[in-house]
């Protein structure tokens, strides 16, 4: 390889690494509510804070917009995607449908390697629960369902499902961690149901039982939807409180 080609390759690799760094950093700040729903994302500020150039920041914002975590506003730049009642309702409705479909197809199309990966992530979730590590639990849960998404072997549906899984990280952080529950017993009961359904999902997919897999996927989505509804009536971030109030007021005038 010539020096010029090697130099171009190194520059491309550095740009890719910078873009990935910006994407990961911003995604974590959004899903943890360090950057709150509706907050403006000033490009110059992000460049300075993340220590990268404008191009990686722009690439990261475009990627986050495709995943529903950022909104790109013409002539105004970018902002963190809002989380009003209607935004969450639409997400949960779409997530219910896509999760049932990818899980059903995964039961028909999965490979033995994908089953092994599912089981490993299921175990990682349970291990994180025993360690009382909510962040690791959310990450393992994401990876568990991502493997199911890949096992459906439909690239268009998988891409849509992955976008929803990524957007769901923010809702999960709001509703699924220990501090979001009224007491420890309620938290452990809820996670116990997740553990049970994860195990049964793996077995249904392993056994090519598409009907059972879809039934469990529906139950899993219902469990999440009920938990989100309960959480949003108990505790909301100040930024969400205004937006959710606006949604309620708008609905009252329909």
ABEGO torsion letter per residue (X at the ends): XBAAAAAAAAAAAAAAAAAAAAAAAAAAAAAAGABBBGBBBBAAAAAAAAGBBAAAAAAAAAAAAAAGABBBBBGAEBBBBBBBAAAAAAAAAAAAAAAAAAAAAAAAABBAAAAAAAAAAAAAAAAAAAAGBAAAAAAAAAAAAAAAAAAAGBAAAAAAAAAAAAAAAAAAAAAABAAABABAAAAAAAAAAAAAAAAAAAAAAAAGBAAAAAAAAAAAAAAAAAAAAAAAAABBBAAAAAAAAAAAAAAAAX
